[in-house]
């Protein structure tokens, strides 16, 4: 099952990225051009949650 992380950023935008196996959290943030300072909240979702 595919897992995703949804980030709500401080500028109120939402970014959703697919979890990549064997990729660290820091690497995923770097690939998505997100800095930890910009993250307001984050949650882990499965593919079914995204389709609702």
C-alpha positions in Angstrom: 0.0 0.0 0.0 1.3 3.4 -0.9 1.9 5.9 1.9 1.9 9.6 1.7 2.9 12.5 3.9 0.7 15.6 3.9 2.3 18.9 5.0 0.4 22.0 5.9 2.9 24.8 5.5 3.0 28.2 7.4 1.8 30.0 4.2 -1.4 27.8 4.4 -0.5 25.7 1.3 -0.7 21.9 1.4 1.9 19.6 -0.1 1.5 15.9 -0.4 4.5 13.7 -1.1 4.7 9.9 -1.6 6.9 8.1 0.9 9.9 6.6 -0.8 11.4 3.4 0.6 15.0 3.8 1.9 14.7 7.6 1.8 15.2 9.6 5.0 12.8 12.2 6.1 15.4 14.9 5.5 16.0 13.7 1.9 12.2 13.7 1.2 11.9 17.3 2.4 14.9 18.3 0.3 13.4 16.7 -2.8 10.1 18.5 -2.2 11.7 21.8 -1.5 10.3 22.0 2.0 12.2 23.2 5.0 11.4 22.1 8.6 10.8 25.8 9.5 8.0 26.0 7.0 6.0 23.0 8.3 3.0 23.9 10.4 1.7 20.3 10.7 2.2 16.9 9.0 0.3 13.6 8.9 0.9 10.2 7.4 -1.9 9.0 5.0 -2.6 6.0 3.0 -3.8 6.1 -0.6 -7.5 5.6 0.3 -7.4 8.7 2.6 -6.3 10.9 -0.3 -9.2 9.8 -2.5 -11.8 11.0 0.0 
